[in-house]
């Protein structure tokens, strides 16, 4: 397997750098999903205890009541899925760049305007599905319940990160004097 990767890398069919980045980002993404699952597996009492400990720590650092327990839980929900979104975007993006021959750019069917849009849409779905599964999992934990409201709070973190990714990507292209590659069949005014 390793020899085949080296042969393809030597023939410039694949990028060893992106193979490495892909492996690292998928490991980090799966690791973070496991962390989220373990946090969701805590009973209501264990979850409350952790929230209170974090809240006391924050209040001690800032010498004031930074936020209440409900606000902390909402920020935690949005933050944990914001981080999942960053990791999964990086994993999907690096996976798409392993080989020019197998990237979305070479796909005969173009449903989206660009690679970046494809990465954003797949990341959006990946993160939202994880949020839904997280809430579903909590239905089976003592004292916890799954909540559509929590999924919506998770989506705030997800969408916020993806908007930032889109803006940063656009700024990056402008500073480099480049424009985003738009695939045939799409005009710049179409979405």
N, C-alpha and C positions, 0 to 999 in steps of 0.2 A: 504494500500500500504506500509506504513512504517512498519507495523507489519510483513508483508511478507518479506521485506528486512531484518529485524532483525532476523526472523526465519532462513532464508537462510544463513545469516552471522554466526549465531550460529552453523549451520550445516557445516560451512566452505565451502559452495558452492560459496559464493561471498565474496569479500573483501570490507568492509565498507570504508576503507581508499581509495581504488580506485574508489568507487562510488562517494565519496566526491571530489576527484581530478578530476574525469571525469566531474562532474557538474561544478566545478570551471573553468576548462580549456575550456569547451564548451561555458560557459557564456563569458569568456574573448575573445574567438575566434569570437563568434557572435558579441560581442561588438566592436571588432576591425574591422570586416567587415562593421558594421554600420558607424564607423568613416571613413573608406575608401570611402564608398558610399556618406557620407555627404561632404567629401572633393571634390569628383568628381562632386557633384551637384552644386558646386560654379560656377558662370559664369566666363568667361575668365578674366574679370576685377577684380573680387573678388580673384581669384586664383593668379593673378599677384601681387595684393596688399599684399597678405599673403606671397608670395615668397620674395617680396622686403623687407618686415618687418623682416623676418627671416634672409635674407642676410645681412641687416644692423646690426642686433643683432650679428650675427657671426663675421662680420667685426669689430664691436666695441669691442667684447671680445678679438679677436686676434690682434687688432690694425693693420690690414692689409686686403687686399682683398683676402679672403680665396678662393673664387671661384666666377664664374659668375652665372647669373641666370639660364642658360641652364644646367650647371653642377649641381647646387642645385636641379633643378627639376629631373634630372636623379638619383642623390643620394637619393632624397626623394622617388621616385618610387621604386627603389631597396630596400630601407630600410623598407618602409611600407609593402612590400610583404615578406621581410625577417622576419619581426616580425610576420606576419600572418602565415608564414611557421613554425616558432618556436611554436606558440600557437596551431596550428592545429596538428602538430606532437605530442605535449604533450597530446592533447585531444584524438587523435586516439590511442596513445600508452596506456594511462590510461584506455580508453574504452576497449581495448583488454585484459587488466589485471584484469577486474572486476571479471571474473569467469574463472577458468581453464576449466570448462565444455563447455563453449561457445566461447573460444578463438580460434584464427586461428590455434593454435597448435592441437586442437581437430578436425579441419575440415578434412573430408575425401579426399578432393581434394587439393593438394598442387601445386600451380602454381609458388610459390616463395620458395626460400630456407629457409627463416626464418621469425620469427615475425618482426624483425627489418626491413628486406627488404620489407615486406608487409606494415609496417607503413610508410616507406620512399616513396614507390610507390603511396600509397593512398594520402599521404600528397602532393606529387608532383602534382598529378592530381587535388586535391582539390584547391591548391594554383593557379595553372595555369588557371583553370576554373574561379576562382574568378577574376584573372587578365583580362581574356577575357571579362567577364561580366562587369567589371569596365570600360573597354574601350568602350564596346557597349553602356553602360549607358551614357557615355560622348557624344555620337552622338546626344543625345536629349537635351543637355545643351547648352544654348545660348553662342556662341563664342568658344565652345570647340569642339574637334573632337577626335574620337577614332583612335588609331594608333597602327599598328602592331609593330612599333619600340618601343613603350612604353611597349607592352607585352613582347618583347624580353628583355628590360631593367629590367622589373619586374622579368623575369626568371633568370637573373643574381643573384639577391638577393635570389631567391628561391633555385636555384641549389647550390649556395655558402653555404647557411645554411645546406642543406641536405648533402653536402660533409663533412662539419664540424661535423654534427651529426654522420655520419658514422665513421669518424676518431676517434672522442671522444668515441663512443661506442666500437670500436676495442681496443683503449688504455685502457679503463675501464676494459674490459674483460681480457686483458693481465695482468694488475696490480693485478687483483683478481685471476690470475692463472686459468682462465676458458676459454673455447672456445665457440663460438656461436653454438647454437643448429641448426644443419642442418637436415632437414627432409628427410625421406627415399625417395629414387627415385632420389636423387641428390648426386653427388659425389663432393668432394671438388674442383675438377678441372672444373666442369660445372658451367655455369652462367645462 
